[in-house]
Amino acid sequence: MKLFTKLALVSAVAISSNAMAMQAMDDAALSSTTGQDGISIGIGISKVDIEKVHIFDGDGLAAGSLTAGQPGFGGTGTVGAITLNDVVLTAPHTSAGALDTTRMLASGNLADLAIDTDSGAGGKPFLNVAASVSGLDISLGKIEVNDASGTSGAYVAGTASAEILSGLSLKTGKMTANVQLGNTPQGAMIKLSGAMVGGLEINQLAIKDASTGGGGYIALGGIKLSDNGNTNGDLSLDADIAVKPEGLAITAMKNATGTDIYITKVVLGGGTIAAGGTAFTGTGVGSKSIGDVAISGMKVFNGAGLAPGAVITISGH
């Protein structure tokens, strides 16, 4: 989940850097907004391509126990990096290669934003951004850990690396989100609502153990998340993202009916990645699938009061 959160943040930065691609919303989109004042923005981007993203850990893992398997084993206390290769976001397409209009906004934009300011109750003003976001096809090349050098503010990734993920692809449906900055009467900075049309798909996920003792893959042909009992395969987006003293708190999976998860072609063991490729196709010893796995109606709760949803907190250490 941390990886997906970082990928989402990177995508947001990429979108911001392409501000020159902004265009006016069409009449249909404008008519759906309320009031006469405020600002409406349509973001028209059909593709974002990022060659590399480095996430540096300035102090590495502190040296600890000299016993294998204990905390700190192998740590040297030196800078390291996680490297994401070939991050590509494009407009949604069908398996046949045509634009998938069912996952796109009617305006054809990547996102349509309606921005308003309000005095708020009790003298607590806030900025409100109502966002409609198109579905996306996201592909990610291999993820690796790298050596690094330099000092804070000027770290540079080295050439020594070890692969930890062979790559993956995601398909998202269109969704709505409401962002409030300043005071947040809605109770969180970002609230996702509605449903992701067509659910969430993650394909060709392969985690690699690159150890010298042999190594191999845990490979999943595909993962599909949808609401339990939803005949259209949609996924509810009742989620909150809030900034708290302890870090960024993400509360998700609050759907009362539960979530269905279907995993195809589970491989546990060896196998290889085709030369020049990123998707796990599997050849050799250990490349056979153990089959598919289905989880139905999964519900998660948090806290002593068993509130619905999983809470993930992200912070530095």
Residue, then its C-alpha position, 0 to 999 in steps of 0.5 A: m500500500k505504501l508503494f501505491t500511495k507513493l505512486a499516486l503522489v508521484s502522479a499528482v506531481a507529474i500532473s502539476s508539472n504539466a499545467m500548460a495542458m490545462q483547458a476549459m471545461d465544456d458546457a456539459a461539465l460546467s452545467s454540473t457544477t453549482g453556483q455562479d462563482g468559483i473556478s472550474i478547471g479541466i485538465g487535459i492530459s492523455k499520457v504521462d511518462i516518467e523514466k525514473v523515480h528515486i526515493f532516498d533513505g538518507d541514513g539507511l538501516a542502522a547496524g543491529s544484531l549480528t544474528a540472521g533474522q534479527p532486527g538490523f541484520g545486514g544494516t550499514g547505516t548508509v544511504g540507499a534508494i528505491t527506484l521506480n522505472d518507466v512509470v506511464l499513465t495513459a487514458p483508459h483503453t480496452s483490451a483491443g486497444a480502443l479508448d474505453t469511454t466507459r472509464m472516461l469522463a464525459s468531457g474527455n479530460l483527465a480531471d475536472l475540478a470545481i474550486d470554491t472558497d467558503s467562510g465556514a461555520g463558526g469563522k472557520p474558512f476553507l478551500n473546497v475542490a470537487a474533483s472528477v477523475s477519469g479512469l487510468d491505465i498505469s504501467l510500472g516497470k521494475i522496482e529495484v533497490n539501489d546504492a546511493s551517494g551524496t548528502s541530503g538535498a543532493y543524493v545520487a542513485g548508484t549502479a548497484s541494484a537488486e530487483i524487488l518487483s518485476g513490474l505491474s499494470l493497473k486499470t482504474g475506473k472513473m471516480t470522484a473526490n472532494v478535497q478541503l484545505g484550511n479547515t476541513p468540515q468534511g472531517a478529512m483533507i480528501k474524501l473519496s466517494g461514489a464507486m470506481v466503475g469496473g473496479l480496480e485491476i492489478n495485473q502481472l505482479a511479480i515480487k522477486d527474491a534476488s538473494t544469492g542463495g537461489g531466489g525466485y518469484i511470487a507472481l500473480g497473474g491478476i488481482k481484481l477488487s470489487d464490492n461483494g455482490n455488485t453485478n457490475g464489478d464496481l468498487s466503492l470509494d468510501a475512503d478518507i485521507a487525513v493529515k494527523p500529528e502521527g502522519l498521513a492517515i488513510t482509511a479505506m475498505k469501509n464498504a458495509t457489504g465487504t470486498d471481493i478479491y479474485i487472484t489469478k495464476v498464483v506462482l510460488g517459486g522460481g521462474t524467469i522474466a522474458a528477456g527484455g520484458t517486465a511481465f512474468t511469463g514464467t519458464g523453468v523450474g517453479s514456474k507453474s501456477i498453483g491455481d486461482v484464489a478467491i476471497s469473498g465478502m472481506k470486511v476489515f475493522n480498526g480500533a477498540g470500537l471496531a470501526p469499519g475500514a483499514v487505517i494506514t498511517i505513513s510517516g518518516h522514522 
